[in-house]
Amino acid sequence: MPDTGLIEFISELESKGELQRIHSFVDPVLEIAEITDRVTKAKGKALLFENTGTDFPVLINAFGSEKRMAMAIGRTNLNDAGEEISKIFESLPESANGFINKISALPGLIRLSGLLPSRSKRKGRCQQVIHNDPDLGILPVLKCWPHDAGRFVTLPMVHTIHPVTRKTNVGMYRMQVLGNNSTGMHWQLHKTGANHFEAWKKTGERMPVSVALGGDPVYTYAATAPLPENIDEYLLAGFLRKKKVRLVKCITNDLYVPEDADIVIEGFVDPKEELVWEGPFGDHTGFYSLADWYPRFHVTCITHARNAVYPATIVGIPPQEDALLAMATEKIFLNPIKLTLQPEVTDLHMPDAGVAHNLVIVKINKSYSGQGMKVISSLLGAGQMMFTKYMIVVDGNINIRHYGEVFRHVIENTDFSRDLNYFKGPLDVLDHASDGFAFGGKLGIDSTIKTNEEKKNRIAASERSDQNEYSLPDKLKEKDLITGYYSSFGDSGVSFLVLSADNYTDNIVVEKIKKELLQFGSLSSIKLVFVVDRGVDANDLYSVAWQVLGNTDPVRDHFLLPGGTLFIDATFKAFTTGGFMRKWPNIVCSDQKTIETINRKWNDLGINGLLESPSIRKMKMLYPGNEEITI
C-alpha cells in the first residue's frame, strides 16, 4: 500500500526491523545530528526521536540503506524502477530522438496511465491544523554542526511557479531559520527555483513559495531527482508509486502541495527586498559551504497533520544518507541515458567519496578508437552532469563499484600524458577548490582498453616498482617534508604514493616535495603521487579520495612529471604562496562538548553498544581556525 504521510512509512519501517525509536529527550541543537552521524556511518536503522522538546517527533536516516531507499519509492529493490522506466523509453516513438525529447514525451504516456497529479478542492491531511500566526519555533528544526549559522530545515520540498509559463517546480533547497517567521532560501545559481526567482523579479510582484515536509517519502526523492524543468516532479512520484499524487491548494497562496504532507510552510519571497546573509552550513561535500547572499522567505502560515512527523537529514563528511538518494538516481536514470544519449554506456556510478558531482565512473561497451573521449565529451554536457569535476571512463570486465579493481584498471590502461582531457566549465556552487565561483577545472580520464591505433607512442603502464623506490617516502620523511605516507609499492601492478604534508606552517612544502621527486631520478614505476594535508591519515584511502576530489582543481593542481607520473596537490590552498582568492572552508565535525554529552546519554537511547563519534578521528583533519580560513 502507498504511504499516507510519514506515520505509515514509519509503521512499515518498524514492521521490517528498520526503525529505532528513541524515547528519551534529545536536543535538536547538535545532539540529534551527532547521534545520527554515528548511526548512519555504522549502517544503522532509521531513527525516530520522539522527545524533541516540541509536539513533533523527528524522523531521520529514513533513506539510509538501499533497502529503505527502495521502500521509500515503493519497490523491493532499486533496480525495479529503472527497468520500468527503461520499458517506457523503449516504447517511445523513434521520432522522439534525444534524451530531452524522450523525457518530454513522458507526460503524455503517464497521462494515459492515469498517474497525473490531481487537484482537490477540499482541505488535505496536511491542513488539519492551521497556524495563521506562524511561529517556526514550534518545529524541531535541527542545528547540525557547531559552526552552522543556526538551525536549518534540511529536507524541504520547495514549491514554486514560473510567473509566465506557469510551470511548477519542486526542489530541495536548505532553509536557515532567521526568526519566528522567516528563513533564508538557498536556491543555488543553477537551480530551477533560482530561475523562477529571476523571472519574478521582472514582474515586480511577490513570488509565492510553499514548503512541504514529509508525506509519502517518494516525494522527497522526486524533489531531488535530476528532471528537466518541463517535467512535474509529482509525475515521477506518481509513476514510482503507481498512484496519482493528490494536491491541495495552500491557505495563503495559490500553490498546490501534496494533501498527505505532514507539515506545510506557506509564504512568499519579495524580489524587491534586499538579500540576506545565509550560512555557513556543514554541507554534503563534507566542508562548510560559506555564507553568501540569498533571498528571504517570509512565512505567512504553517499547517500540519494532527499526527505530523518532522523529517530531517544531516549531511557532512561522507558517507551520509544522501548517498542513497544518489544511488536511486543511478539505478532509475541509467537506462534512459543508455537508450537516448549514450547507447554504449553499460553502467554509471557516483562514489560516496565524490559527493555526487566530484567523481563519476562510466563503463562503456567500446568498439572503436576515441570512443572513451567521445563519451566524456557528450556526458559532461548533459543536464546535471555538467557539474562533474572528474569523469573516468572504463570498459571490459570490471565492476565499477569495486574501487580497487577500478584503480588498477585505470593504472594499467591510462597514459597520463595522452589520456587526460583537461578543460574548464561550470561547477557546483559548493565546490570550494576552484579559483572562481561555480567555474573551474575539470578532467575526463579515458581509461578504456586501447585499440592498436590508440597504443601508438604510448608510455606503457608499469608493472612493479624496483627496490630503489621503496625508500623514497622514508627519504622525504627524513627531510621533514612529509608527516606520513601510504605506499602501494608492494601491490601487484598498482604503484602510487600518498604523502601527508604540513602545508600550514610551510606554504611551499608541496613545491619542495615535487622538487625532491624530480631529483630522485626514475619515477617510471610510480604512476600517481597524491599530496594531502597533515591531518589526513594517508592509510585511510577513503578519506584520501574524498580530500583529493574535493580539494583540487584538476587544471591547477595536476602536474605531469618526467616518465608519465601524475602529481596531484590535494592540500588546502589558503596558505599557498600568494594566498587563495576565495575563502577556504573547514571540514565538518562535531565538537568535543557535544560528543561527551551524547556519550553520557547513550545508555538511555536504547541503541545497542556505544558507537564512537566519527568526528573523533576526523578532528585531526581540521584546519586552523573555525568554519573557514581567510587569508
N, C-alpha and C positions, 0 to 999 in steps of 0.2 A: 504493500500500500504506500502511495506517496505520502510524505510527511506534511502535516499541517502545523507549522510553527516548529520551534526548536524542541518543545516538550515531547512531541512524538519521536523526533530524531534521538533525543536523549533516552527515551524508553527503548528504542531499537538498539542503541549503543550498549545500554545496560544489559539487555537480554542476551547480547552476544559477548559479554565479558569485556567490553571495550571502554568502560567508563569507571572512573574512580570519583566517588562523592567525598567531599571534604566538608565536614560539619563545623569544625572549629573556625573562629574568626581569623581571616587573613586580610590584611590591608591591601586594597587595590594600588596603593602607592608603593611601588618597588617589590613588595613581598610576593604578590601573585606571579609577577614576571620571574623572580628568582626561582620559585618552586617549579614553574613551567619550564624554564630553561633546563633544569636538572632532569625533569621527566622526559621532555622532548628528546634530549640528546641520549637518554637511556632507552629510547624507543618505547616509552611507556604509554599509558592509556590516555584517553581524553579525560579532562578534569572538570568537575562541576563544583565550583566554590559556592556553597550555599549560604555562608555568613559573610557578607561583604560590607556590613555597616549600612546597607541600603535595603530597599524592598526587592532588589533584583539579584538573583544568583548570576554568576559568571561562568559561561562555558568556554573552554579554551583547549587547544590542541585537538579539536574535533576532527581535523583533517590530517592528523599527524602520522598516519600509517597508510600504506597502499590499500589495505582492507577498508579503513574508514573513509578514505577518499572515494573508493568505489561505492560504498554505501551512500555517500552524500549525493552522488549523481544517479542513484537508483540502479546500480549494477552490482553483480557479484565480483566482477573484475574490470579493470580499466580498459582492457582490450575490446570488450564487447561494444562500447560506444564507438570506438574508432572503426570497427568493422561495419557497424550500421551506417555511419556517415559515408564510408567507402562505397557501400552499395548504392546510396543515393547519388553520389557523384558519378558512378558508373552508368547510372540510368539517365543522366542529363544528356540533352541533345548535343551532337557534335558541333553544332553552330555556336554553342556557348564555350568558345575557346578561352583558355587562360583561367588562372585561379580566381581573379576578381569577377569575371563574367559568370563563372560557375557558382561562386558564392552568391552573386546577385540573383541567380536563378532559384536559390534555395527557398526564399519566402513563398514563392508560388507553389512549390511542392509541399511545403509544410501547411500552407493554406488548404490544399486539397486533403491533407491528412487530418484536418480539424484541430490542429495544435496551435493556431494563432492565439495570442493572449486576448482575453475578453475583458470588457469594461462593465462593471456593475454599478447600478445607481444606488445601491444600498451601502451602508457603512460596513467595514470589514472587521475581522477579528482584531486587526491592528488598531482599531479605533474604539475599542470597548471602554477605554479610559482616556479622557481628553483633558489636557492641561493648557488652558488658554492663557495662563500667566506662566510661561515656561521657565523652568529652572533646571539647567543641566546638572546641577548638584544632586538631583535625585538619582542619577545614574552612576554606577560603579566604574567610571572611566579610569583606565589604568595610567599610571606613570610607570614606564617600563624600566628605564635606566637612569642612573644617578645624574647624568648631565643632560637629560631631556629637558626641554624648556618648560615642561609642565605635563599635564595629563593629555593623552591623545586617544581619540577614537580610532581604532586600528582595523576594524572590519566594516566600514561604512559603505553602503551601496548608494552612491550619489546620483540622483536622478536630475537630468537637465533636458532642455529642449532648445532647438535652434529657432530663433525668432522669425526666420524667413521660411525655411524649408519645413519647419515643424517636426523635423526628425528628432526622435528622443534618444537619449543615451543613458546607460547605467555604467558608471565607472567606480573604481575604488581608489579614493584619494584620502590620505590621512587627514585628521582634523584636530588641531590643537585647541583645547578649551581655553578661551581668553577671558571668560566671565560667565555669569549665570545664563546669559542668553546670546552668546556669540562665540564663534570659533574661527580659526584660520581655515582656508580651503586650499589644500596643497595640490591643485591640479597643475601638473607639470607642463612644460613648454609644448611637448609633442602630443599631449592627450586631448581627447575629444572635448572634455569639459572645458579646457582652456580655449579650444576653438569656438565653442559656444559662447564663452565669456567675451571673446573678441567681437563676435557678431552682435551681442547685446550692447556692447559699447557704442556701436554705431546707431542704435535706436535711441539712446539716452534714457532708456527705461530700466527699472529694476529687473533683475534676472531671477525668476523663480527657481528655487532649489529645494528638493526634498531628499532626505536621507533615510533609507530603510535599514534596519538592523535585524538580523535573524530571519525567521520564516523558513521555508524549505531550504535546506543547505545548498541545493543546486543553484539557487540564486547567487550565492556568494561566488561559486565557481564561475558562473556565466559573467559576472561583473569583472572578472579578471581575465577572461578569455580574449585572445587576440583577434577580435572580429573587426571587419571593415565597418566604417561609420554607417553604412546603409543597412546594416543588419541589427535588428532589435535583439538585445540580449535575452529577452524573455521568449523569443523564438527558439533559441538554443536550449533554454531551460525546459520549455515545453517538449521539445524533441527528446531530450535526455530522459525526462520523467514520463514520457508518453501520456502527458496530461497538460492541457492548456493552463496557462497561468491566469488567475483571475485578479484583475486590478480594480482598485477603488480610487475615487478622487480624493485628494487631500482636503483638509478642512479650510486652510487659509491660502491655498494657491490652486492652480488648475492642473497640476501634475498628478499622475496616477502611479500608485505603488501597489505591491502585492498585498492582497487583503489578509493573507496569513502571516505577514511580517510580525515580529514580536514588538518592535519599537519603531516609530517614525518621528523624525525631527524635521519639521517643516520650516521654511524660511525663504530668504532671498539674499542675493548679493547685489550691491549697488555699484555699477561700473563707474559712476562718477565719484565714488568715495576713494579716499587715499588707501593705498595698500597697507597691510600690517606686517610687522616683523615676525616671521614664523620660524620656529625651530630654535636650536638644533634638536635632532631626533635620532636615536640609535636605530639605524636603518638595516634593511635586509642585506646590504653589502657587507655588514659586519663593522662598518665605520659609522660615525655620526654624520648624518647629512647636515650641512651647515645652514645656519639661519639665512633667510632671504625674504624678499617682499612677495606677499601673496594676498589675494582678496579676503575680506572679512565676510563671514557668513552670519547673518542675523537670524536668530531663531524666533519664529512667531507662534509656534505651537508644538507641543510634544504629545503624541498619542501612543498608546500601547495596549497590548492584550492584558487581561487580568492576571494571567499566569506567565507573563513575559519573562524571558531569559535574555540577559545581555551577552552577546557573543563578542569575543575578543581573540586576538592573536598577538604574539610577540615576534619580532624579527631581531636580527643581530648576527653575531658570528655564526656561520652555517656549521652544520645543517640545522634548519628550523622547519616549522610546519609548512612554510610557503613552498618548500622544495616539492611537496606532494602535489600542490596546485600546478607547479611546472610539469611534474610527471604526467598529470592528467592531460595537460595540453599536448605533450609529446605524443601520447597514445591516441588522442582524439583527432589531432590535426596532421599526423604523419601521412596517412593515406591521401587526404586531399592534396597535400604538397606533391606526393609522388604522382598522382593521377593528372594533375593540372599544371604543375610548374616544372618539376624535375623528375621525369619518369625513371631516370637511372638511380634515384635515391631509394635505398632499401631500408635505412634506419637513420634516426636522428636522436641525439641525446644532449641535454644540457646538464652537466655535472653540478652537484651541490656547491662545490668549491668555486664555481664560476658565477654563482648568484644570478642565474638566468641569462644575463647579457654578456658576461665576460668571456664565456667559452661555449662554443657549440661544436660537437663532434658529429660529422656526417659520414655515413657509409654509403658507397655507391656500387653499382654494377658497372665496372669500367670496360669499355670496348674500343676506345681509340685514344691517341695521343692528345694531351692537353685537356682531357675531359675533367680532371680534378680542378684545374684552374677555371674552367667554364662553369662548373657548379658553384665555386666560390663567388665568382663574379655575379652570377644570377641570384643566388640566395641572399647575398649581402644587400641586395636592393629590394627585397621582398618584405613588405609590412614591417613588423617589429624586429625582423632580422637585421634591419638597418642599424640597430644599436649594438650588434655583436662586435666585440673587440678582437677576439681570437676565434678563428674558424679552422678546424682541422678536417681534412677530407681523406678518408681511407677506403680501402677496398679489400677484397679477399675474404678468407675465412677467419674473421676476427669478431670478437664480442666487444662492442664499443662501450659496454658498461663494466668491463674488466680493465681497470686503468693501467695495471702493469702490462697487460697484453697490448693495450693501445700505445703506451710509451715505447715499448720495444719495437712495435711496428713503425712508429714514427722515426726512431733512431735508424732502423735498418733501411728505410725507404725514402729518406729525406736528405738531399744535399742542400745544406743551409745556404750555400752560395747561389743556388739556382731555383729552389722550390718554394721560396718565401716571397709572397706578394704583399709589399707594404704600400699603404696609401692612407689618406686622411678622409674622415667623413663624420657624420653625426654620431654622437654617443648619448647614452642615457644621462640625464641631468645629474644623477647621483654619482657619476664617475668623477672621482677626485684627483686622479693622477694626470689627466691631460692638462696641457698648458692653457687651453681655452675652455670656456664653459660649454658643455654639451657638444664639443667638437674636438677631435684629436686623432691620434694614430690608430690604425687597425692592421691586422695581419691575417692573411689567408695562407695556410700551410698545405701544400699538396703532398700528402704522404701516401699517395696511391702507389701501387707497384708499377714501376716504369716500363714502358714499351721499349723496344730496341731503339726507336728513334729518340726517345727521351733519355736514353742511357748515354748518349754520346757526350764525351768530355765531362763526365761527372766525377765528383770526388766520392770514391767508394766508401760505403759505411764501414767503420772499424769493427773488428770482431772482439778483440780483447786488449786490455792495457798491458804494457810491459811493466816489469817490476820497478823501473826507474820512476814511473809516475805515481806509484803508491805513496811515495814520500812527499809529494807536492803539498798536501794540506798541512802536514806537520811542519814543513818549511815555512809556510805562510804564518802558522801559529807562533813559531819561534820568533818571527819578526814583529809580533804583536799586531798583525794585520787582520786576524780573524779571531773571533771568540769561540767558535765551534764549527763543526763541519759534518757533512754526511758524504760518504764516498761510495759509489756503486762499482768501483773497480773490480770487485770480486764477483759481480753478477755477469753471467754469460751474455755477451752481445750488447749490453747497455752500460755505457761508460759516461757518467756525468758527476758533477760536483755540486753540492750545496754548501755555501760558505756564509756563516753569520759574521757580520762586521759591525763595529761600533761607529756608526755614521753620525752619532750625536755629538761626540767630542772631537772627532777628526773628520771634517767635512770633505776631505779629499781621499779618504781611505779607499773608496772604490777605485779611484784612479791609480792608487798605489798597488792595489791587488792586480789590476789589469796590466800594469807595467811589469810586475813580477812574473805574471804568466807569460808575457811576451819574451822576457829574458830567460825563462826556464828552458826554452828550446822546443822540441817537437811536442805538439799537442794533438797530433793526428788521431789518437785514440780517445781523447776526451771530446765528446760531441757537444756537451752543454755544460755551462757554468752558470749557476744561479747565485746571486749575492743578495742576502736578506738581512733584516735588522738584527741586532744583537739579542733581542728578546725572543726571537723565533727559534724554536728547537729545530735544528737542521735535520734531526732524525724523524720529525713528525711531518711526513711528506704531504699529508692533507693540509696542514696549516701552511706549509711552504707553497703549495699550489694556490691556495686562497690568497696569500700575500703576493705572489708573483702576478697572478691575474688581476688583482685589484690595484697594486701599487705601480704598475708600469704603463707607460705609453710606448707601444712597440716601435714607433718611428724614432722616438727619442732615446729609449733605454736599451736597445739591442745593438750589439757590436759584433761584427764578424771578424774573428781573429784568424791569423795565418793557419792554414791547414783545414779550414772549414769549421772551426769551433765557434759556437754561438755563445756569446757572453751577455747575460741579462742582469741588469741592475734593478732589483726589486726593493731597494731600500727606500725609506721615506725621503722626500726631496726638500723638505723645509730648510734643512741645514746645508744644502749643497752650495757650492761656490756661486755667489751671485744671488742666492736665495731662490724662492719659488714664487711665481707671480700670483698664485692664489693661496687661500688658506688651506692648510693640510689638516684633515680631521683625525681624531684619535680613534682607536678601536673601541668597540662596545663591550664593557664589562660591568658586572655588578660591583658594589663597594663592600668593604670588609664588614661594616656595621650590619648591612642587610644580610650578608652571608651568615654571620654569627646569630642574628635574630632567627633566621629560618632553621639553623642547626638546633637551636633551643626548642623551637616549635615542632620539630619533625615528628616526634613520637605521637603528637596529638593529631597529626594529619591523616593517619590511617594508611599511609603508604609504606609498604614493607621495605625495611632496610634503608638506612640513611644513604642518600645519594650525594656524592661530593659535588660541590658547585663547579661547573665548567669554568667559571671565571677565575678560580684559584690559579690554574695553570696559565690562563691567558693574561693574567695581570703582568707577567714578565714582558709581555709584548707592548704594554702601554708606553706611549711616547711621553717625554717630559711635558708637564702641563696638564690641562684638564681635557675638555672636549675638543679643543682644536689648538693648533700651533700657528702662530702668525709671526713671520719674520719681516 
